[in-house]
């Protein structure tokens, strides 16, 4: 995955997380988005971008 693709996925996932929080969705949904975002950020860091 390129740097740009990874950044795009991070931004999309962050938007999903924020939206699920704003809409007061179930904890499981918020948690899933949060874990996905954490994984993408970790991937970005490990890649050395």
Long-range contacts (C-beta under 8 A, 24 or more apart in sequence): 1-43, 3-47, 3-49, 6-40, 6-43, 6-44, 6-47, 6-49, 7-44, 9-40, 10-37, 10-40, 10-41, 10-44, 13-37, 13-40
